[in-house]
Amino acid sequence: MDITQCSASFSATGQLQPADLAEIAGHGYATIVNNRPDGEEADQPNSAQIAAEAKRLGLGYAYLPIVPGQMTDLEARAFGDIMCASDGPVLGFCRTGNRSQQLWNRASELGLIRD
């Protein structure tokens, strides 16, 4: 798993599987943000599967799907709210991690994230 640290409180990665979440929790992340719409690819786990495993492990979980090339400031604001509500570091994911990084960048540009 290739994780890109964007700030002290946020990192991004590519597609996660439910089995990856125990390792993620072990790295100290408190919240997982799923930025990948369900059904983008036939073999990806859906949001409910990842949410169930996150809950089992005591991780926060948010589903904020971003369609490639269609991110809005409304989504960046929702992401800022998730970041502010988290009790610790947040890990965002999508297919490659790019959308999650772009979302963090936009929320930062709007002044919605305090690091």
Order of alpha helices (4+ residues) and beta strands (2+ residues): beta-beta-alpha-beta-alpha-beta-alpha-beta-alpha
